[in-house]
Amino acid sequence: MKKTDRGLKDKVIGKVKEVEGKVTGDKAREVQGKAQQAKGKIKEKAKKLKDDLEDH
């Protein structure tokens, strides 16, 4: 996976963990998944900000 896809990777894995937690009734796993999705969103925004700053 490319370095630029790290945010997407975290979002996908986080969603899988969240769904797994919901299916199994494991609230900790569900929260872990939501946290990883948030981490992915932050990485994507940071990458976009970095790219925008480099363009100027």
C-alpha positions as CSV (number, residue, x, y, z in Angstrom):
1,M,0.0,0.0,0.0
2,K,1.3,3.4,-0.8
3,K,2.1,5.9,1.9
4,T,-0.8,8.1,0.8
5,D,-3.3,5.2,1.4
6,R,-2.6,4.9,5.1
7,G,-5.6,6.9,6.1
8,L,-7.9,4.8,4.0
9,K,-6.3,1.6,5.4
10,D,-7.0,2.7,9.0
11,K,-10.6,3.6,8.1
12,V,-11.3,0.3,6.4
13,I,-9.7,-1.8,9.2
14,G,-11.5,0.3,11.8
15,K,-14.8,-0.3,10.1
16,V,-14.1,-4.1,10.1
17,K,-13.3,-4.0,13.8
18,E,-16.4,-1.9,14.6
19,V,-18.7,-4.3,12.7
20,E,-17.0,-7.3,14.4
21,G,-17.6,-5.7,17.8
22,K,-21.3,-5.1,17.0
23,V,-21.8,-8.7,15.7
24,T,-20.0,-10.3,18.7
25,G,-21.3,-7.8,21.3
26,D,-17.8,-6.8,22.2
27,K,-18.1,-3.1,23.0
28,A,-14.4,-2.7,23.5
29,R,-13.7,-4.0,19.9
30,E,-16.4,-1.7,18.6
31,V,-14.9,1.4,20.2
32,Q,-11.4,0.3,19.1
33,G,-12.7,0.2,15.5
34,K,-14.3,3.7,15.8
35,A,-11.0,5.1,17.2
36,Q,-9.0,3.6,14.3
37,Q,-11.5,5.1,11.8
38,A,-11.0,8.5,13.4
39,K,-7.2,8.0,13.2
40,G,-7.6,7.3,9.5
41,K,-9.6,10.5,9.0
42,I,-7.0,12.5,10.8
43,K,-4.2,11.0,8.6
44,E,-6.1,11.9,5.5
45,K,-6.7,15.5,6.6
46,A,-3.1,15.9,7.7
47,K,-1.9,14.6,4.3
48,K,-4.3,17.0,2.5
49,L,-3.1,19.9,4.7
50,K,0.6,19.0,4.0
51,D,-0.1,18.9,0.3
52,D,-1.9,22.2,0.3
53,L,1.0,23.9,2.2
54,E,3.5,22.4,-0.2
55,D,1.6,23.8,-3.2
56,H,1.9,27.4,-1.9
